[in-house]
Amino acid sequence: MTDPHGFLRTPRRPVPARPVQERLDDWNEVHAGQAELPLVSEQAGRCMDCGIPFCHSGCPLGNLIPEWNAYARKGDWRAAAERLHATNNFPEFTGRLCPAPCEDACVLSINADPVTIKNVEQAIADQIWARGYAEPLPAGRLSGKAVAVIGSGPAGLAAAQQLTRAGHTVTVYERADRPGGLLRYGIPAFKLDKRHLDRRIDQMGAEGTRFRTGVDVGVDLDARRLVEGHDALVVAVGATGRRELPVPGRTLHGIHQAMDYLTAANRVAQGDRDVPVLTAEGRHVVIIGGGDTGSDCLGTVLRQGAASVVQLDINPEPGAARRDGEPWPVYPKVYRVSHAHEEARERDGADPRSFASATLGFDGDRTGHVRALRLAETEPGNRNPVSGTEHVIPADLVLLALGFFGPERGGGLVRQLGLVLDDRGTYARTDGFEAVTSAPADPPGPVTGPAGPRTGTSGVFVAGDAGRGQSLVVWAIAEGRSAAAATDRYLRGATVLPAPVAPDDRPLAA
């Protein structure tokens, strides 16, 4: 503890975001990546260096938060960087994208304001690059083993970097034209400037990781060829199967999945197009879904100049305090205001969210384009519409941000590898991250649970949302690291790689 009275004398002061009007006029990061180091060091001094640091358990990566807080307090950014990198391959991602369950698990949050852990993490991550602390770390000796990683999201990248540094020859296969997965095309630039992703990809390339983009394994390339040509295979394709909204009028023009809309906007940010193929400019927009993807859509439509925007959340409005069933240090469901909500409030003078709202259907014009959305209030305690509360709001662009049910069902990956789906619709796996497989079938055999047969392909491991289900970026990185340790153990018989999580760790923060 660098300041035993810091948490008593220093109030919580997060790093301020850029002014709303300034950031609505561009696509730069909300904080523009400019952490105020004196403020961050002062806030790091609020850390109590608890005897039992519950922030560790709140973080799936087990980040050594009190340790790097102490170094940040003293301005020793190299030491802070070493402690942060010891558990996290990509702190520049988590420092920007993670909802910080560690802060809700901070001991201070029992009866006071927690340490600004996320701000401190981002500041250290930015100093890692600004001061040249992110040198490539190629393996000193190659193992002679080859590993294929399918998917280049945070789980696949983490697994690939760990395995490359362990001495294996790793090739990452990505179906998009650039590596990064949803980090590339699903997260808006105002939350994650793609230069952070690009320089990490460059670092991995310098370490020896190979990337093959534009290859949809299971469609363009038979997965069995990867098994034959490699000593192990890591499946990290994410949970990109999108949930649908089966209501009347769904097939009208102007109703789109949120990820298609966000990808179109990111294509412009990447320089692929001058204007997006799908824009909210001048339109009355309705976003259906109250999660992070809905918030990302909100920030995007505001920057594109939507005429109006409403965000529908089928859940009731949460309270400001923890509920009895969510005691500290559990990550609570409380009323939160994202940067996009703050922007909408300032632009339009009101919070854009409508809670406890169920979509009944869509109305269109004679050309088949959506023009209105019919909705109703829901009953307390369930999602049933309340009779007599039906009303109509204008909508000529509707974005479905309903989350993801698991890996996509199309393609040949399941059939070619003999993967088995569990009762949640994700790829079943053992406690060691190894995929549960049956003999490859065409079509696939009957769905069984994790206890299903393991008579098919060996040496196949599953990491991230593909096995866990839709979750957080910090969980994806933790799973990628753990799957890498399991793969290394399979190849060598033992491993020194860290394994921060087990597949069945599913806290409320997920």
RODO-2510 file (C-alpha; in nm, 4 decimals, decimal comma):
residues 510
     n   res          X          Y          Z
     1     m     0,0000     0,0000     0,0000
     2     t     0,1616     0,3232    -0,1173
     3     d    -0,0770     0,5524     0,0715
     4     p    -0,2537     0,3969     0,3737
     5     h    -0,4924     0,6929     0,3886
     6     g    -0,5539     0,7274     0,0158
     7     f    -0,8990     0,5687     0,0147
     8     l    -1,0025     0,7978     0,3020
     9     r    -0,8662     1,1255     0,1696
    10     t    -0,9070     1,0932    -0,2067
    11     p    -1,2538     1,0799    -0,3646
    12     r    -1,3168     0,8719    -0,6747
    13     r    -1,2514     1,0718    -0,9917
    14     p    -1,2751     0,8812    -1,3218
    15     v    -1,0780     1,0034    -1,6211
    16     p    -1,3144     1,2473    -1,7951
    17     a    -1,4431     1,1711    -2,1411
    18     r    -1,4178     1,4218    -2,4226
    19     p    -1,7079     1,6708    -2,4451
    20     v    -2,0195     1,5138    -2,5951
    21     q    -2,0555     1,7527    -2,8873
    22     e    -1,6891     1,7131    -2,9765
    23     r    -1,7051     1,3352    -2,9906
    24     l    -2,0392     1,3306    -3,1778
    25     d    -1,8615     1,5157    -3,4580
    26     d    -1,5973     1,2454    -3,5090
    27     w    -1,5272     0,8731    -3,4680
    28     n    -1,2328     0,9045    -3,2324
    29     e    -1,2321     0,7212    -2,9011
    30     v    -1,4485     0,8662    -2,6279
    31     h    -1,1356     0,9224    -2,4191
    32     a    -0,9144     0,9656    -2,7266
    33     g    -0,6653     0,7337    -2,5557
    34     q    -0,5274     1,0245    -2,3545
    35     a    -0,5220     0,9150    -1,9909
    36     e    -0,4354     1,1882    -1,7428
    37     l    -0,1398     1,0241    -1,5696
    38     p    -0,1306     1,2402    -1,2528
    39     l    -0,5030     1,1768    -1,2014
    40     v    -0,4606     0,8039    -1,2686
    41     s    -0,1691     0,7787    -1,0246
    42     e    -0,3699     0,9633    -0,7601
    43     q    -0,6660     0,7304    -0,8087
    44     a    -0,4435     0,4210    -0,7987
    45     g    -0,3407     0,5400    -0,4517
    46     r    -0,6963     0,4714    -0,3302
    47     c    -0,6265     0,0964    -0,3566
    48     m    -0,6200    -0,0546    -0,0057
    49     d    -0,3991    -0,3527    -0,1006
    50     c    -0,6560    -0,5747     0,0700
    51     g    -0,5444    -0,8865     0,2503
    52     i    -0,7922    -1,0754     0,0325
    53     p    -0,8162    -0,8810    -0,2965
    54     f    -1,1676    -0,9640    -0,4130
    55     c    -1,0982    -0,7684    -0,7313
    56     h    -0,8932    -1,0740    -0,8346
    57     s    -1,1985    -1,2978    -0,8185
    58     g    -1,4061    -1,0353    -0,9975
    59     c    -1,1631    -1,0524    -1,2908
    60     p    -1,1716    -1,3746    -1,4988
    61     l    -0,8048    -1,3189    -1,5855
    62     g    -0,7053    -1,2935    -1,2205
    63     n    -0,5348    -0,9611    -1,2902
    64     l    -0,2864    -0,8605    -1,0202
    65     i    -0,4728    -0,5369    -0,9607
    66     p    -0,3294    -0,4246    -0,6230
    67     e     0,0233    -0,4812    -0,7536
    68     w    -0,0074    -0,2715    -1,0674
    69     n    -0,2086    -0,0122    -0,8763
    70     a     0,0897     0,0317    -0,6428
    71     y     0,3312     0,0756    -0,9334
    72     a     0,0947     0,3156    -1,1116
    73     r     0,0695     0,5181    -0,7924
    74     k     0,4484     0,5640    -0,7963
    75     g     0,4632     0,6237    -1,1724
    76     d     0,6692     0,3088    -1,2309
    77     w     0,5002     0,2252    -1,5586
    78     r     0,7440    -0,0480    -1,6641
    79     a     0,6855    -0,2479    -1,3471
    80     a     0,3119    -0,1869    -1,3772
    81     a     0,3275    -0,3066    -1,7384
    82     e     0,5057    -0,6281    -1,6409
    83     r     0,2453    -0,7114    -1,3761
    84     l    -0,0427    -0,6337    -1,6124
    85     h     0,1036    -0,8360    -1,8993
    86     a     0,1656    -1,1275    -1,6625
    87     t    -0,2057    -1,2127    -1,6740
    88     n    -0,3466    -1,0264    -1,9744
    89     n    -0,2277    -1,0463    -2,3337
    90     f    -0,4313    -0,7478    -2,4506
    91     p    -0,4903    -0,4918    -2,1735
    92     e    -0,5463    -0,2205    -2,4339
    93     f    -0,8635    -0,4102    -2,5332
    94     t    -0,9950    -0,4869    -2,1864
    95     g    -0,9092    -0,1402    -2,0547
    96     r    -1,1452     0,0000    -2,3171
    97     l    -1,4142    -0,2666    -2,3581
    98     c    -1,4532    -0,4598    -2,0335
    99     p    -1,7463    -0,3514    -1,8093
   100     a    -1,5069    -0,3845    -1,5139
   101     p    -1,6623    -0,6469    -1,2843
   102     c    -1,3422    -0,6007    -1,0824
   103     e    -1,4673    -0,2594    -0,9696
   104     d    -1,7925    -0,4026    -0,8364
   105     a    -1,5830    -0,6617    -0,6493
   106     c    -1,3522    -0,3939    -0,5020
   107     v    -1,3708    -0,3992    -0,1207
   108     l    -1,4317    -0,0247    -0,1230
   109     s    -1,7583    -0,0799    -0,3114
   110     i    -1,9113    -0,2413    -0,0006
   111     n    -1,9965     0,1033     0,1330
   112     a    -1,8087     0,3548    -0,0844
   113     d    -1,6928     0,4239    -0,4398
   114     p    -1,4520     0,1629    -0,5807
   115     v    -1,1077     0,2283    -0,7224
   116     t    -1,1105     0,3389    -1,0879
   117     i    -0,9464     0,0106    -1,1869
   118     k    -1,0492     0,0288    -1,5528
   119     n    -0,8953     0,3762    -1,5947
   120     v    -0,5718     0,2599    -1,4346
   121     e    -0,5579    -0,0476    -1,6587
   122     q    -0,6096     0,1583    -1,9755
   123     a    -0,3449     0,4085    -1,8673
   124     i    -0,0903     0,1322    -1,8059
   125     a    -0,1819    -0,0319    -2,1378
   126     d    -0,1299     0,2944    -2,3238
   127     q     0,2027     0,3511    -2,1508
   128     i     0,3113     0,0019    -2,2550
   129     w     0,3009     0,1156    -2,6175
   130     a     0,4026     0,4778    -2,5668
   131     r     0,7193     0,3764    -2,3835
   132     g     0,8097     0,0769    -2,6010
   133     y     0,7324    -0,1942    -2,3458
   134     a     0,5537    -0,4206    -2,5966
   135     e     0,8520    -0,5776    -2,7660
   136     p     0,7807    -0,9003    -2,9573
   137     l     0,8608    -1,2107    -2,7518
   138     p     0,9452    -1,4901    -2,9961
   139     a     1,0159    -1,8322    -2,8557
   140     g     1,3787    -1,9176    -2,7947
   141     r     1,3339    -2,2682    -2,9335
   142     l     1,0657    -2,4174    -3,1597
   143     s     0,8833    -2,7301    -3,0484
   144     g     0,8359    -2,8743    -3,3952
   145     k     0,4599    -2,8859    -3,3372
   146     a     0,2066    -2,7053    -3,5551
   147     v    -0,1232    -2,5649    -3,4274
   148     a    -0,4145    -2,4181    -3,6236
   149     v    -0,6457    -2,1630    -3,4613
   150     i    -0,9841    -2,1017    -3,6238
   151     g    -1,1038    -1,7511    -3,5459
   152     s    -0,9130    -1,4326    -3,4682
   153     g    -1,1303    -1,2730    -3,2034
   154     p    -0,9882    -1,2122    -2,8548
   155     a    -1,0018    -1,5817    -2,7596
   156     g    -0,8289    -1,6972    -3,0771
   157     l    -0,5666    -1,4233    -3,0591
   158     a    -0,4889    -1,4978    -2,6946
   159     a    -0,4568    -1,8708    -2,7619
   160     a    -0,2383    -1,8063    -3,0659
   161     q    -0,0025    -1,5689    -2,8881
   162     q     0,0431    -1,8004    -2,5908
   163     l     0,1095    -2,1031    -2,8104
   164     t     0,3494    -1,9115    -3,0355
   165     r     0,5466    -1,7885    -2,7369
   166     a     0,5575    -2,1492    -2,6105
   167     g     0,7448    -2,2447    -2,9283
   168     h     0,4727    -2,3933    -3,1461
   169     t     0,4171    -2,2944    -3,5081
   170     v     0,0740    -2,1313    -3,5070
   171     t    -0,1469    -2,0356    -3,8007
   172     v    -0,4660    -1,8364    -3,7402
   173     y    -0,7488    -1,8748    -3,9921
   174     e    -1,0020    -1,5911    -4,0231
   175     r    -1,2942    -1,5772    -4,2638
   176     a    -1,2985    -1,1956    -4,2834
   177     d    -1,0488    -0,9982    -4,4865
   178     r    -0,8646    -0,8748    -4,1752
   179     p    -0,7909    -1,0444    -3,8420
   180     g    -0,9658    -0,9321    -3,5255
   181     g    -1,3123    -1,0867    -3,5369
   182     l    -1,5751    -0,8749    -3,3620
   183     l    -1,2979    -0,6508    -3,2299
   184     r    -1,2470    -0,5438    -3,5907
   185     y    -1,5966    -0,5176    -3,7314
   186     g    -1,8339    -0,5411    -3,4347
   187     i    -1,6878    -0,2793    -3,1988
   188     p    -1,7214     0,0841    -3,3134
   189     a    -1,4069     0,2899    -3,3583
   190     f    -1,5169     0,5340    -3,0871
   191     k    -1,4804     0,2488    -2,8363
   192     l    -1,1715     0,0815    -2,9846
   193     d    -0,9488     0,2583    -3,2339
   194     k    -0,8349    -0,0159    -3,4718
   195     r    -0,4724     0,0970    -3,4486
   196     h    -0,4619    -0,0775    -3,1094
   197     l    -0,5672    -0,3995    -3,2786
   198     d    -0,3367    -0,3546    -3,5776
   199     r    -0,0227    -0,3022    -3,3726
   200     r    -0,0985    -0,6083    -3,1589
   201     i    -0,1453    -0,8141    -3,4768
   202     d     0,1886    -0,6784    -3,5997
   203     q     0,3521    -0,7783    -3,2702
   204     m     0,2128    -1,1310    -3,3011
   205     g     0,3398    -1,1542    -3,6574
   206     a     0,6866    -1,0496    -3,5417
   207     e     0,6728    -1,3275    -3,2828
   208     g     0,5978    -1,5844    -3,5513
   209     t     0,2191    -1,6200    -3,5584
   210     r     0,0891    -1,6591    -3,9121
   211     f    -0,2449    -1,5211    -4,0282
   212     r    -0,4543    -1,6480    -4,3169
   213     t    -0,7520    -1,4229    -4,3800
   214     g    -1,0432    -1,4681    -4,6181
   215     v    -1,0602    -1,8396    -4,5346
   216     d    -1,3897    -1,9718    -4,3988
   217     v    -1,2901    -2,3037    -4,2449
   218     g    -1,5669    -2,5551    -4,2996
   219     v    -1,6687    -2,3846    -4,6251
   220     d    -1,3590    -2,2725    -4,8178
   221     l    -1,1309    -2,5190    -4,6432
   222     d    -1,2270    -2,8597    -4,5056
   223     a    -1,1497    -2,8643    -4,1332
   224     r    -1,0309    -3,2239    -4,1643
   225     r    -0,7386    -3,0968    -4,3726
   226     l    -0,6351    -2,8758    -4,0822
   227     v    -0,6492    -3,1730    -3,8467
   228     e    -0,4359    -3,3775    -4,0849
   229     g    -0,1809    -3,0994    -4,1306
   230     h    -0,1465    -2,9890    -3,7680
   231     d    -0,0707    -3,1475    -3,4341
   232     a    -0,3585    -2,9647    -3,2603
   233     l    -0,6516    -2,7401    -3,3451
   234     v    -0,8147    -2,4612    -3,1430
   235     v    -1,1718    -2,3666    -3,2382
   236     a    -1,2396    -2,0054    -3,1379
   237     v    -1,5112    -1,9015    -3,3815
   238     g    -1,7163    -1,7104    -3,1261
   239     a    -2,0909    -1,7096    -3,0723
   240     t    -2,2034    -1,5206    -3,3806
   241     g    -2,5374    -1,6939    -3,4322
   242     r    -2,7798    -1,4011    -3,4046
   243     r    -3,1086    -1,4173    -3,2185
   244     e    -3,4175    -1,3323    -3,4200
   245     l    -3,7466    -1,1530    -3,3493
   246     p    -4,0335    -1,3597    -3,4920
   247     v    -4,3102    -1,1000    -3,4994
   248     p    -4,5413    -0,9816    -3,7790
   249     g    -4,3688    -0,7545    -4,0281
   250     r    -4,0171    -0,8833    -3,9610
   251     t    -3,9507    -0,9278    -4,3344
   252     l    -4,0130    -0,5606    -4,4156
   253     h    -3,7236    -0,3670    -4,5644
   254     g    -3,5335    -0,1488    -4,3203
   255     i    -3,5091    -0,4078    -4,0410
   256     h    -3,1523    -0,5280    -3,9942
   257     q    -2,9401    -0,7259    -3,7561
   258     a    -2,7252    -0,4962    -3,5449
   259     m    -2,4001    -0,6640    -3,6446
   260     d    -2,4666    -0,6011    -4,0147
   261     y    -2,5188    -0,2334    -3,9365
   262     l    -2,2085    -0,2045    -3,7161
   263     t    -1,9956    -0,3863    -3,9734
   264     a    -2,1071    -0,1422    -4,2431
   265     a    -2,0041     0,1513    -4,0238
   266     n    -1,6692    -0,0076    -3,9408
   267     r    -1,5999    -0,0661    -4,3100
   268     v    -1,6080     0,3109    -4,3538
   269     a    -1,3811     0,3599    -4,0514
   270     q    -1,1385     0,1087    -4,2050
   271     g    -1,1317     0,3079    -4,5283
   272     d    -1,3023     0,0421    -4,7396
   273     r    -1,5890     0,2739    -4,8359
   274     d    -1,6579     0,6454    -4,8385
   275     v    -2,0125     0,6019    -4,7107
   276     p    -2,1761     0,3038    -4,5356
   277     v    -2,4061     0,0729    -4,7289
   278     l    -2,6494     0,1147    -4,4382
   279     t    -2,6862     0,4488    -4,2628
   280     a    -2,9080     0,6080    -4,0002
   281     e    -2,8728     0,9594    -4,1390
   282     g    -3,2057     1,1435    -4,1242
   283     r    -3,3965     0,8333    -4,0118
   284     h    -3,6189     0,7480    -3,7192
   285     v    -3,4264     0,4623    -3,5633
   286     v    -3,5446     0,2005    -3,3149
   287     i    -3,2866    -0,0245    -3,1517
   288     i    -3,4319    -0,3410    -3,0008
   289     g    -3,2068    -0,4694    -2,7233
   290     g    -3,0674    -0,3100    -2,4100
   291     g    -2,7179    -0,4602    -2,3970
   292     d    -2,3742    -0,3482    -2,5079
   293     t    -2,4462    -0,4116    -2,8764
   294     g    -2,7530    -0,1889    -2,8520
   295     s    -2,5409     0,0820    -2,6902
   296     d    -2,2833     0,0488    -2,9701
   297     c    -2,5617     0,0937    -3,2251
   298     l    -2,6862     0,3985    -3,0349
   299     g    -2,3493     0,5727    -3,0442
   300     t    -2,3196     0,4931    -3,4143
   301     v    -2,6628     0,6222    -3,5198
   302     l    -2,6024     0,9443    -3,3258
   303     r    -2,2766     1,0043    -3,5137
   304     q    -2,4494     0,9304    -3,8437
   305     g    -2,7136     1,1964    -3,7712
   306     a    -3,0324     1,0014    -3,7017
   307     a    -3,3477     1,2160    -3,6855
   308     s    -3,4565     1,0341    -3,3688
   309     v    -3,3638     0,7192    -3,1808
   310     v    -3,5350     0,4952    -2,9268
   311     q    -3,3742     0,1950    -2,7577
   312     l    -3,6157    -0,0725    -2,6386
   313     d    -3,5300    -0,2993    -2,3463
   314     i    -3,7735    -0,5769    -2,2618
   315     n    -3,6419    -0,5894    -1,9056
   316     p    -3,7716    -0,3557    -1,6330
   317     e    -3,5628    -0,0538    -1,5425
   318     p    -3,3067    -0,1655    -1,2818
   319     g    -3,2548     0,0244    -0,9614
   320     a    -2,9556     0,2311    -0,8622
   321     a    -2,8508    -0,0046    -0,5802
   322     r    -2,7753    -0,3751    -0,5546
   323     r    -3,0696    -0,6072    -0,5083
   324     d    -3,0767    -0,8478    -0,2144
   325     g    -3,0002    -1,1386    -0,4466
   326     e    -2,6866    -0,9686    -0,5793
   327     p    -2,4711    -0,8983    -0,2724
   328     w    -2,1144    -0,7736    -0,2947
   329     p    -1,8871    -0,8885    -0,4615
   330     v    -2,1321    -1,0175    -0,7265
   331     y    -2,1555    -0,8095    -1,0427
   332     p    -2,4979    -0,6447    -0,9986
   333     k    -2,7648    -0,5545    -1,2504
   334     v    -2,8059    -0,1857    -1,1722
   335     y    -2,8980     0,1218    -1,3745
   336     r    -2,5957     0,2161    -1,5820
   337     v    -2,5379     0,5004    -1,8264
   338     s    -2,3022     0,4297    -2,1157
   339     h    -2,1202     0,7003    -2,3078
   340     a    -2,3758     0,6569    -2,5870
   341     h    -2,6657     0,7118    -2,3461
   342     e    -2,4925     1,0246    -2,2197
   343     e    -2,4577     1,1460    -2,5778
   344     a    -2,8257     1,0844    -2,6552
   345     r    -2,9312     1,2661    -2,3402
   346     e    -2,7322     1,5740    -2,4321
   347     r    -2,8351     1,5724    -2,7978
   348     d    -3,2047     1,4976    -2,7510
   349     g    -3,2639     1,6051    -2,3925
   350     a    -3,3819     1,2634    -2,2718
   351     d    -3,2627     0,9097    -2,2106
   352     p    -3,3381     0,7119    -2,5296
   353     r    -3,4247     0,3927    -2,3423
   354     s    -3,7727     0,2547    -2,2991
   355     f    -3,7717    -0,0231    -2,0398
   356     a    -4,0252    -0,3047    -1,9997
   357     s    -4,1161    -0,2705    -2,3672
   358     a    -4,2131    -0,5680    -2,5850
   359     t    -4,2216    -0,5457    -2,9646
   360     l    -4,5547    -0,6711    -3,1050
   361     g    -4,4868    -0,6175    -3,4734
   362     f    -4,3947    -0,3802    -3,7562
   363     d    -4,6036    -0,1826    -4,0008
   364     g    -4,4861    -0,0931    -4,3495
   365     d    -4,5775     0,1245    -4,6441
   366     r    -4,6892     0,0238    -4,9916
   367     t    -4,3289    -0,0304    -5,1011
   368     g    -4,2688    -0,2883    -4,8280
   369     h    -4,0485    -0,0638    -4,6126
   370     v    -4,0920    -0,0430    -4,2372
   371     r    -4,2580     0,2774    -4,1177
   372     a    -4,3687     0,2054    -3,7610
   373     l    -4,3191    -0,0305    -3,4695
   374     r    -4,5996    -0,1548    -3,2451
   375     l    -4,5067    -0,2191    -2,8826
   376     a    -4,6586    -0,2660    -2,5397
   377     e    -4,5513    -0,2510    -2,1789
   378     t    -4,4648    -0,5792    -2,0088
   379     e    -4,5986    -0,7157    -1,6831
   380     p    -4,3797    -0,6804    -1,3731
   381     g    -4,1836    -0,9994    -1,3191
   382     n    -4,2280    -1,1370    -1,6713
   383     r    -4,2216    -1,0361    -2,0356
   384     n    -4,5919    -1,0718    -2,1181
   385     p    -4,7477    -0,7661    -2,2881
   386     v    -5,0009    -0,5743    -2,0803
   387     s    -5,3347    -0,5356    -2,2542
   388     g    -5,4310    -0,1772    -2,3196
   389     t    -5,0752    -0,0441    -2,3273
   390     e    -5,0194    -0,0948    -2,6980
   391     h    -4,8892     0,2050    -2,8901
   392     v    -4,7035     0,2876    -3,2097
   393     i    -4,3760     0,4735    -3,2643
   394     p    -4,2257     0,5832    -3,5966
   395     a    -3,9452     0,3684    -3,7338
   396     d    -3,7860     0,3626    -4,0760
   397     l    -3,4692     0,1868    -3,9572
   398     v    -3,4869    -0,0941    -3,7004
   399     l    -3,1765    -0,2610    -3,5563
   400     l    -3,2043    -0,5973    -3,3824
   401     a    -2,9502    -0,6124    -3,0981
   402     l    -3,0877    -0,9236    -2,9301
   403     g    -2,7644    -1,1057    -2,8597
   404     f    -2,6309    -1,4366    -2,9866
   405     f    -2,7419    -1,7956    -2,9302
   406     g    -2,4026    -1,9584    -2,9882
   407     p    -2,1850    -2,0623    -3,2831
   408     e    -2,3457    -2,0370    -3,6248
   409     r    -2,5150    -2,3537    -3,7420
   410     g    -2,4235    -2,3157    -4,1082
   411     g    -2,1028    -2,4341    -4,2676
   412     g    -1,9336    -2,7681    -4,2327
   413     l    -1,7307    -2,7214    -3,9148
   414     v    -1,9577    -2,9347    -3,6947
   415     r    -1,9855    -3,2136    -3,9481
   416     q    -1,6206    -3,2163    -4,0519
   417     l    -1,4830    -3,2215    -3,6969
   418     g    -1,7628    -3,4255    -3,5432
   419     l    -1,8319    -3,1521    -3,2874
   420     v    -2,1164    -3,2050    -3,0438
   421     l    -2,3563    -2,9317    -2,9330
   422     d    -2,4451    -2,9135    -2,5640
   423     d    -2,7853    -2,8217    -2,4258
   424     r    -2,7028    -2,4501    -2,4563
   425     g    -2,6227    -2,4748    -2,8260
   426     t    -2,2464    -2,4256    -2,7836
   427     y    -1,9677    -2,6703    -2,8639
   428     a    -1,9416    -2,9277    -2,5883
   429     r    -1,6013    -2,9733    -2,4284
   430     t    -1,4361    -3,1490    -2,1396
   431     d    -1,2926    -2,9897    -1,8265
   432     g    -0,9649    -2,9697    -2,0173
   433     f    -1,1100    -2,7554    -2,3009
   434     e    -1,0886    -3,0514    -2,5381
   435     a    -1,3827    -3,0691    -2,7769
   436     v    -1,6341    -3,3461    -2,7201
   437     t    -1,6544    -3,5195    -3,0563
   438     s    -1,8352    -3,8083    -3,2134
   439     a    -1,7437    -3,9803    -3,5354
   440     p    -1,7910    -3,7204    -3,8119
   441     a    -2,1335    -3,7642    -3,9673
   442     d    -2,3054    -3,6206    -4,2736
   443     p    -2,5454    -3,4877    -4,1581
   444     p    -2,4239    -3,4605    -3,7959
   445     g    -2,5433    -3,7196    -3,5483
   446     p    -2,7962    -3,6486    -3,2729
   447     v    -2,7203    -3,3706    -3,0307
   448     t    -2,5830    -3,4962    -2,7014
   449     g    -2,4493    -3,3263    -2,3914
   450     p    -2,0945    -3,2881    -2,2610
   451     a    -2,0982    -3,6519    -2,1527
   452     g    -2,1336    -3,7615    -2,5136
   453     p    -1,8883    -3,9938    -2,6903
   454     r    -1,5281    -3,8964    -2,7529
   455     t    -1,4518    -4,1419    -3,0271
   456     g    -1,3857    -3,8877    -3,3023
   457     t    -1,1118    -3,6320    -3,3549
   458     s    -0,8580    -3,5821    -3,0766
   459     g    -0,6402    -3,2779    -3,0242
   460     v    -0,9262    -3,0349    -3,0935
   461     f    -0,9866    -2,7678    -2,8302
   462     v    -1,2624    -2,5089    -2,7940
   463     a    -1,2055    -2,1591    -2,6546
   464     g    -1,4149    -1,8504    -2,5931
   465     d    -1,7774    -1,7870    -2,6769
   466     a    -1,7939    -2,0927    -2,9040
   467     g    -1,7835    -2,3096    -2,5924
   468     r    -1,8863    -2,0671    -2,3219
   469     g    -2,1655    -1,8786    -2,4945
   470     q    -2,1967    -1,5035    -2,5420
   471     s    -1,9786    -1,3333    -2,2834
   472     l    -1,7255    -1,0577    -2,2166
   473     v    -1,3963    -0,9769    -2,3876
   474     v    -1,2107    -1,0441    -2,0629
   475     w    -1,3623    -1,3940    -2,0470
   476     a    -1,2619    -1,4577    -2,4087
   477     i    -0,8985    -1,3715    -2,3373
   478     a    -0,9003    -1,5805    -2,0195
   479     e    -1,0435    -1,8762    -2,2082
   480     g    -0,7936    -1,8356    -2,4893
   481     r    -0,5090    -1,8492    -2,2385
   482     s    -0,6551    -2,1543    -2,0677
   483     a    -0,7165    -2,3353    -2,3965
   484     a    -0,3562    -2,2617    -2,4956
   485     a    -0,2348    -2,4215    -2,1729
   486     a    -0,4525    -2,7269    -2,2400
   487     t    -0,3241    -2,7518    -2,5972
   488     d     0,0385    -2,7176    -2,4863
   489     r    -0,0152    -2,9904    -2,2262
   490     y    -0,1631    -3,2153    -2,4950
   491     l     0,1386    -3,1581    -2,7206
   492     r     0,4131    -3,1858    -2,4585
   493     g     0,2606    -3,3790    -2,1708
   494     a     0,3074    -3,0795    -1,9389
   495     t     0,2870    -2,7010    -1,9598
   496     v     0,4068    -2,3894    -1,7847
   497     l     0,1437    -2,1719    -1,9505
   498     p    -0,1102    -2,0206    -1,7067
   499     a    -0,4722    -2,1347    -1,7122
   500     p    -0,6822    -1,8659    -1,5429
   501     v    -1,0245    -2,0301    -1,5822
   502     a    -1,1993    -2,3642    -1,6132
   503     p    -1,4749    -2,4125    -1,8728
   504     d    -1,7508    -2,4334    -1,6120
   505     d    -1,6691    -2,1010    -1,4411
   506     r    -1,9879    -1,9054    -1,5120
   507     p    -2,0389    -1,6235    -1,2584
   508     l    -2,3153    -1,3673    -1,2849
   509     a    -2,0731    -1,1326    -1,4592
   510     a    -2,0864    -1,3464    -1,7728
***
